[in-house]
Amino acid sequence: MSFPNTNGVASSKEDVSQGHEPEARFAVSFPQKNDSSFVHQDEEFTELIVQGKPQRIRVHDYQTMFAQQGLYEYIIHEQLECDSPRILVQLLQKHLTSGVPDLPSGPLRILDVAAGNGIVGAELRKQLGDALGVESLVGTDLLESARTATIRDRPGVYDDFVIADLARLDELEAIQLKENWFSVVTICAALGPGKDDLPLEAFDSAIGLLRMGGLLAFTVNERNNQPSHPARWRMFLEGIDKGGETHWKNMQEIEKQKYRHRKNVQGKWIEYTALIYQKIETSSV
């Protein structure tokens, strides 16, 4: 994925993949850069100068970020050097082309969970579209502002964009998603230790939309940097065998790869892990 080096504005998926000239410049600063104490991801913020006045924006305040075209790309991908979409899709492509046994036959049908403003969708189109034949790419997010930003910034990157809480799908939403019966599900940088991250019930629900033999590609922040902010995904995985049925029980790890997700507001790298799992029959786990 190629982002401009001046302000990161992208008005379409072509801008993202081809690095078109930016449309505006943002003036931002990171006041927490020199804090002596650790700043948790939930507490990171930046200051955007608007009409000469600083406006404080939490790094995870996606609704505010998406409201202004190019702001999310500039702060997250340029200033903080996020590389998760490229790395995750690259790892996914490796396994889609390496002959993993029992993959669903036919063209790819992909569900991009927590799709945001379509950056991962654009990367999927770029890396997988021509080589592997993507028949259907559906984005889903909890925020209406995410769909609005995707239509504005990357029109056509998704064949459909469903606003839904995967943890509480109503009957119509479930039918709308299940009719695709996906061969791939992606969840990029949405499973972290923060309050704004994807609920683990939604994570498990997304697995339920995956065909048997299909691949789940996702990233997680494995580090528990503060006792008061436990890594929820780890607690979820450790608690699976303590009762209750989950779709996760059908998942088998294929590969995991540690990598640098992005810098935090203090300029230090945040380490994530990219994982590829395959959905298999429970009896064969």
Rosetta blueprint (number, residue, H / E / L):
1 M L
2 S L
3 F L
4 P L
5 N L
6 T L
7 N L
8 G L
9 V L
10 A L
11 S L
12 S L
13 K H
14 E H
15 D H
16 V H
17 S H
18 Q H
19 G L
20 H L
21 E L
22 P L
23 E L
24 A L
25 R L
26 F L
27 A L
28 V E
29 S E
30 F L
31 P H
32 Q H
33 K H
34 N H
35 D L
36 S L
37 S L
38 F L
39 V L
40 H L
41 Q H
42 D H
43 E H
44 E L
45 F E
46 T E
47 E E
48 L E
49 I E
50 V E
51 Q L
52 G L
53 K E
54 P E
55 Q E
56 R E
57 I E
58 R E
59 V L
60 H L
61 D L
62 Y H
63 Q H
64 T H
65 M H
66 F H
67 A H
68 Q L
69 Q L
70 G L
71 L H
72 Y H
73 E H
74 Y H
75 I H
76 I H
77 H H
78 E H
79 Q H
80 L L
81 E L
82 C L
83 D L
84 S H
85 P H
86 R H
87 I H
88 L H
89 V H
90 Q H
91 L H
92 L H
93 Q H
94 K H
95 H H
96 L H
97 T L
98 S L
99 G L
100 V L
101 P L
102 D L
103 L L
104 P L
105 S L
106 G L
107 P L
108 L E
109 R E
110 I E
111 L E
112 D E
113 V E
114 A L
115 A L
116 G L
117 N L
118 G L
119 I H
120 V H
121 G H
122 A H
123 E H
124 L H
125 R H
126 K H
127 Q H
128 L H
129 G H
130 D H
131 A H
132 L H
133 G H
134 V E
135 E E
136 S E
137 L E
138 V E
139 G E
140 T E
141 D E
142 L L
143 L L
144 E H
145 S H
146 A H
147 R H
148 T H
149 A H
150 T H
151 I H
152 R H
153 D H
154 R L
155 P L
156 G L
157 V L
158 Y L
159 D L
160 D E
161 F E
162 V E
163 I E
164 A L
165 D L
166 L H
167 A H
168 R H
169 L L
170 D L
171 E H
172 L H
173 E H
174 A H
175 I H
176 Q H
177 L H
178 K H
179 E L
180 N L
181 W L
182 F E
183 S E
184 V E
185 V E
186 T E
187 I E
188 C E
189 A E
190 A E
191 L E
192 G L
193 P L
194 G L
195 K L
196 D L
197 D L
198 L L
199 P L
200 L H
201 E H
202 A H
203 F H
204 D H
205 S H
206 A H
207 I H
208 G H
209 L L
210 L E
211 R E
212 M E
213 G E
214 G E
215 L E
216 L E
217 A E
218 F E
219 T E
220 V E
221 N L
222 E L
223 R L
224 N L
225 N L
226 Q L
227 P L
228 S L
229 H L
230 P L
231 A L
232 R H
233 W H
234 R H
235 M H
236 F H
237 L H
238 E H
239 G L
240 I H
241 D H
242 K H
243 G L
244 G L
245 E L
246 T L
247 H H
248 W H
249 K H
250 N H
251 M E
252 Q E
253 E E
254 I E
255 E E
256 K E
257 Q E
258 K E
259 Y E
260 R E
261 H E
262 R E
263 K E
264 N L
265 V L
266 Q L
267 G L
268 K L
269 W E
270 I E
271 E E
272 Y E
273 T E
274 A E
275 L E
276 I E
277 Y E
278 Q E
279 K E
280 I L
281 E L
282 T H
283 S H
284 S H
285 V L
